[in-house]
Amino acid sequence: MALAATGAGLPSPVAHGAACMAPAFLFANALWQHMPLGRACALALAIAVALGAAGMLAAQAALGQEPPLQGGVAACVGAGIGTLAARLLLPAIDRFVSPFLP
């Protein structure tokens, strides 16, 4: 999931947060096509946090080590930033792109 790793072999908290930020934004964009933006962002946040938790559990299972708490916090913060960016930017992007769509 994350490219950078700490000395223990686990993904660094910054990389883990960044790896949860992008899916949160993309999930919100995809879900917005089917529901209101506020609900889409809330659901995208939940999905991205679950994805981050699954990544931490997979790292724990693969390496046999207890993941640090910073990784879980970074996943939640990254997902929150991605969701907030989606909430703020998606309406502006839609206004910019809609004149060019058929």
Secondary structure, DSSP 8 states (H G I E B T S, - for coil): --S-B-TTSSB-HHHHHHHHHHHHHHHHHHHHTTS-HHHHHHHHHHHHHHHHHHHHHHHHHHHTS---HHHHHHHHHHHHHHHHHHHHHHHHHHHHHGGG--
